[in-house]
Amino acid sequence: MQKKLTVIGCAMWIVGLAVSIIGLNLTGSERSWVSIAGNVVFLIGLGITGYVWVKKKKDEDKNAEP
């Protein structure tokens, strides 16, 4: 399950970053909407990746205790 979440999170932050950069190159009202959507997807993906990292770290610390 953690591997699946890691893949989803990494894909989301990469896609979000790309969409955000693409949005900066657009003109008109599409520019702000695409940039905001890219930033939201980026932050959600980063949050998922961070959650998995913290959970993995907690599990490792719990297993390392005598």
C-alpha positions as CSV (number, residue, x, y, z in Angstrom):
1,M,0.0,0.0,0.0
2,Q,2.8,2.4,0.8
3,K,4.5,1.8,-2.5
4,K,1.2,2.5,-4.3
5,L,0.7,5.8,-2.4
6,T,4.3,6.8,-3.1
7,V,3.9,6.3,-6.8
8,I,0.6,8.2,-6.8
9,G,2.1,11.0,-4.8
10,C,5.3,11.3,-6.9
11,A,3.3,11.3,-10.1
12,M,0.9,13.9,-8.8
13,W,3.6,16.3,-7.7
14,I,5.5,15.9,-11.0
15,V,2.3,16.4,-13.0
16,G,1.3,19.4,-10.8
17,L,4.6,21.1,-11.3
18,A,4.5,20.6,-15.0
19,V,0.9,21.9,-15.2
20,S,1.8,24.9,-13.1
21,I,4.8,25.8,-15.3
22,I,2.6,25.3,-18.4
23,G,0.0,27.6,-16.9
24,L,2.6,30.4,-16.5
25,N,3.1,30.4,-20.3
26,L,-0.6,30.8,-21.1
27,T,-2.4,34.1,-21.6
28,G,-5.7,35.4,-20.3
29,S,-7.8,33.9,-17.6
30,E,-6.6,30.3,-18.4
31,R,-3.2,31.3,-17.0
32,S,-4.4,31.7,-13.5
33,W,-6.8,28.7,-13.5
34,V,-4.2,26.3,-14.9
35,S,-1.5,27.6,-12.5
36,I,-3.7,27.3,-9.5
37,A,-4.8,23.8,-10.5
38,G,-1.2,22.8,-11.0
39,N,-0.2,24.2,-7.6
40,V,-3.1,22.3,-5.9
41,V,-2.2,19.0,-7.5
42,F,1.5,19.6,-6.7
43,L,0.8,20.3,-3.0
44,I,-1.5,17.3,-2.7
45,G,1.1,15.0,-4.2
46,L,3.8,16.4,-2.0
47,G,1.5,15.9,1.0
48,I,0.9,12.3,0.1
49,T,4.6,11.6,-0.4
50,G,5.4,13.3,2.9
51,Y,2.7,11.3,4.7
52,V,4.2,8.0,3.4
53,W,7.7,9.1,4.4
54,V,6.6,10.0,8.0
55,K,4.6,6.8,8.3
56,K,7.6,4.7,7.1
57,K,9.9,6.5,9.5
58,K,7.6,5.9,12.5
59,D,7.3,2.2,11.6
60,E,11.1,1.9,11.3
61,D,11.6,3.6,14.7
62,K,8.9,1.4,16.3
63,N,10.6,-1.8,15.0
64,A,14.1,-0.6,16.1
65,E,13.1,-0.2,19.7
66,P,14.1,-3.2,21.9
